[in-house]
Amino acid sequence: MKVTFFGHASFAVETAGKTLVFDPFITPNEQASHVDLSQIRADYILLSHGHADHVADVEAIAKANNAKIISNFEVVSWFGNKGIEGHPMNHGGKWRFDFGTVKYVNAVHSSSMPDGSYGGNPGGFVIWNDEGCFYFAGDTALTEDMKLIPLTCPKLDFAILPIGDNFTMDAEDAALAAEFVQCDHVIGCHYDTFPYIEIDHEAARAAFAKRGKKLTLLAIGESVEF
């Protein structure tokens, strides 16, 4: 699996011959101004919730690539009204796609669409296939529901967790979340984009190291392979 960071909570994961794009918020993000949206390939776009800083570039990427959206029913329906095909899911459910299995898991946050309409309940995704298994948490607080993931899913190779505080977990809570999901390697997201979520990188790494976990903070445009 190849993971590429596009800033904020936006990632691409290449696996099983498909490219999965998560929560694309790129063109409004000044820190990601060097990312060329037209060069982003996507077979599927997975959306944790409906906030603008997670869905800003969905329509452009989906229509350029004929990509299918995977999210909760409300988010998929909202984009469906724009002519974008999607696969709706809800908490606790899973589905076998051509790239692997997706399980839609709980997140503690809020959700509304950019026009203010109802965005359903936020969620995260656990995805697995023959290449491995990972958890994309979306925007969430620390929750004991995370302890269910090791009981219901294969062992995680890595997790993508928010660490920016204020709107989501901070690094200390995210390190505890890594313990809950029994994952040793975490990629941080949802930090430094806005003043509210600026962090001390070394302090964040130390919070994970204290629990025997590795925190990777990717530069925008940087990739890592698992």
C-alpha positions in Angstrom: 0.0 0.0 0.0 1.3 3.4 -1.0 -0.1 6.4 1.1 0.3 10.0 -0.2 -0.6 13.0 1.9 -2.4 16.0 0.3 -2.6 18.1 3.5 -5.1 18.5 6.3 -7.0 15.1 6.3 -6.6 14.4 2.6 -4.8 11.2 1.5 -4.6 8.8 -1.4 -4.0 5.1 -0.8 -3.0 3.0 -3.7 -3.9 -0.7 -3.1 -5.0 -3.7 -5.1 -4.7 -1.8 -8.3 -7.1 0.9 -7.2 -6.6 4.5 -5.8 -8.7 5.5 -2.8 -8.9 9.3 -2.1 -9.9 10.3 1.4 -11.6 13.6 2.4 -10.2 15.8 -0.4 -9.7 19.4 0.8 -6.9 20.7 -1.4 -7.6 23.7 -3.5 -8.8 25.9 -0.6 -5.8 24.9 1.5 -3.0 27.4 0.9 -0.5 24.9 2.3 -1.3 22.5 -0.5 -1.1 25.1 -3.3 1.6 23.0 -5.0 -0.7 20.0 -5.4 -2.1 19.8 -8.9 -5.7 18.6 -8.5 -5.8 17.5 -12.2 -3.1 15.0 -11.6 -4.9 13.2 -8.8 -6.3 9.9 -9.8 -9.1 8.3 -7.9 -11.2 5.1 -8.4 -13.1 5.8 -5.1 -13.5 8.8 -2.8 -14.1 7.9 0.8 -15.6 10.7 3.0 -15.7 10.6 6.8 -18.3 13.4 7.0 -19.7 16.4 5.2 -17.8 19.4 6.5 -16.3 21.6 3.8 -12.7 21.0 4.9 -13.2 17.3 4.0 -15.3 17.5 0.8 -14.2 20.7 -1.0 -12.7 18.9 -4.0 -15.0 15.9 -4.2 -17.0 17.0 -7.2 -14.0 18.0 -9.3 -12.0 14.8 -8.6 -15.1 12.5 -8.9 -16.2 13.9 -12.3 -12.6 14.0 -13.7 -12.1 10.3 -12.8 -15.6 8.9 -12.8 -14.9 7.9 -9.2 -17.5 6.4 -6.9 -18.1 7.9 -3.4 -18.2 5.8 -0.3 -19.7 7.4 2.8 -22.8 7.4 4.9 -26.2 7.5 3.3 -26.7 11.2 3.7 -23.4 12.3 2.2 -23.8 9.8 -0.7 -27.3 11.1 -1.3 -26.2 14.7 -1.3 -23.5 14.1 -3.9 -25.9 11.8 -5.8 -28.0 14.9 -6.4 -25.0 16.3 -8.2 -24.9 13.3 -10.5 -22.0 11.5 -8.7 -22.4 7.8 -8.1 -21.9 6.5 -4.6 -22.1 3.5 -2.3 -23.9 4.3 1.0 -22.9 2.8 4.3 -23.8 3.1 7.9 -22.1 2.4 11.3 -21.1 -1.3 11.9 -21.7 -2.3 8.3 -19.1 -3.6 5.9 -19.0 -4.3 2.2 -16.6 -6.1 -0.1 -15.4 -3.9 -3.0 -13.1 -4.8 -5.8 -10.1 -3.4 -3.8 -11.0 -5.0 -0.5 -13.4 -4.9 2.5 -14.6 -1.6 4.0 -16.1 -1.5 7.5 -17.7 1.8 8.5 -17.0 2.5 12.2 -18.0 5.1 14.7 -16.5 8.6 15.0 -17.4 11.3 17.6 -17.7 14.6 15.9 -20.4 16.6 14.0 -21.4 16.7 10.4 -23.2 19.0 7.9 -22.9 19.6 4.2 -21.3 22.8 2.8 -24.8 24.2 2.2 -25.8 23.5 5.8 -28.0 20.5 5.0 -27.9 17.4 7.2 -24.8 15.3 6.8 -25.7 12.2 8.8 -23.4 10.9 11.5 -19.6 11.1 11.0 -17.6 7.9 10.7 -14.3 6.3 10.0 -13.2 3.4 7.8 -11.3 0.2 8.4 -10.1 -1.3 5.1 -8.4 -4.6 4.4 -7.3 -6.8 1.6 -4.4 -9.2 0.9 -1.9 -6.3 1.1 -2.8 -5.3 4.6 -5.3 -3.4 6.9 -5.6 0.2 7.9 -7.9 2.5 9.8 -8.8 6.0 8.6 -10.4 7.6 11.7 -11.8 10.8 10.1 -12.5 13.6 12.6 -13.1 12.1 16.0 -12.6 12.4 19.7 -11.1 9.6 21.6 -13.8 6.9 22.2 -13.9 3.5 23.7 -15.7 2.3 20.6 -12.2 2.1 19.1 -11.5 -0.9 21.3 -14.0 -2.8 19.1 -11.8 -2.5 16.0 -9.3 -5.2 17.0 -12.2 -7.5 17.9 -14.0 -7.1 14.6 -11.3 -6.4 12.0 -7.9 -7.8 11.0 -4.7 -6.5 12.7 -3.9 -3.0 11.6 -0.7 -2.2 9.7 -1.2 1.5 10.2 -3.8 4.1 11.3 -4.5 7.6 10.1 -5.5 9.6 13.2 -6.3 13.3 13.8 -3.9 15.0 16.2 -4.6 18.7 16.0 -6.8 19.2 19.1 -9.6 21.8 19.4 -11.9 20.1 16.8 -10.5 16.5 17.3 -8.2 14.5 19.5 -4.8 15.9 20.4 -1.7 13.9 20.1 -1.9 12.5 23.6 -5.5 11.2 23.1 -4.5 9.9 19.6 -1.6 8.0 21.1 -4.1 6.4 23.5 -6.4 5.7 20.5 -3.5 3.9 18.9 -3.4 1.6 22.0 -7.1 1.1 21.8 -6.9 0.0 18.2 -3.7 -2.0 18.8 -1.7 -0.2 16.1 2.0 0.7 16.4 2.3 3.0 13.4 0.2 6.1 13.1 0.1 8.8 10.4 -1.0 12.1 11.8 -3.6 14.3 10.1 -5.9 17.3 10.8 -3.1 19.6 12.2 -1.4 22.9 11.3 -3.9 23.8 8.6 -5.5 26.6 10.7 -4.3 28.5 13.8 -6.7 26.5 16.0 -4.9 23.3 15.2 -1.3 24.2 15.0 0.8 21.7 17.0 4.3 21.1 18.3 5.6 18.3 16.1 8.3 17.0 18.5 5.8 17.0 21.4 3.4 15.1 19.3 6.0 12.5 18.4 7.0 12.2 22.0 3.5 11.5 23.1 3.4 8.5 20.8 6.9 7.4 21.7 5.9 7.4 25.4 3.4 4.7 24.5 5.7 2.7 22.3 4.1 4.0 19.1 5.5 5.6 16.0 4.0 8.9 14.7 4.8 9.8 11.1 4.1 13.4 10.0 4.2 13.6 6.2 5.0 16.7 4.2 2.3 17.6 1.8 2.9 15.6 -1.3 5.0 13.0 0.5 4.3 9.3 0.2 5.1 6.3 2.4 4.7 2.6 1.6 3.5 -0.3 3.8 
